Amino acid sequence: MKKIEDYVRNIPDFPEPGIIFRDVTSILQDADGLHLAIDSMQECISGLDFDIVAGTESRGFIFGVPIAYNLHKPFIPVRKKGKLPRETIEQSYELEYGSAVIEMHRDSILPGQRVVIIDDLIATGGTVEACARMIESLGGHVEKIVFLMELAGLKGRERLKEYDVESIICYDGK
């Protein structure tokens, strides 16, 4: 039986020389790989008491929706600014070269609700930290954050040290 790492395609020197790009699309393109990824991430929250699954655009949607569906939980999309039609809250965060803003509907989390955040990759942790801050600003509690892959060399886990963070695959580098 293959491990989830076996489905990840490594692309050397992308987007620049010396970087090894870990391609999650090769997992998505294989039915067994996709099944294993969803099951592995869902297993990380087995037995956890929570109310909502949240996922960040766009790969957090890919992995978060099937988990929410399997567990009969609502799914809350966290999107790039300007993509949601109703009243939103927003949070800015720093990128390697600049900043970005994400938003969620103001009525998506009620005070006291317990939330699991799902995403494909933790690099610097900025996007998911911004997501967690919005959830907390609405009175929600982040119970756990689950990633498929972690690039430990970028120290995103340190940025999220106040949260329960788990990743399925961890690569030492960037």
Secondary structure, DSSP 8 states (H G I E B T S, - for coil): ---GGGG-EEEET-SSTT-EEEETHHHHTSHHHHHHHHHHHHHTTTT---SEEEEETTHHHHHHHHHHHHTT--EEEEEETT--SS-EEEEEEEETTEEEEEEEETTSS-TT-EEEEEEEEESS-HHHHHHHHHHHHTT-EEEEEEEEEEEGGG-HHHHTTTS-EEEEEEES--
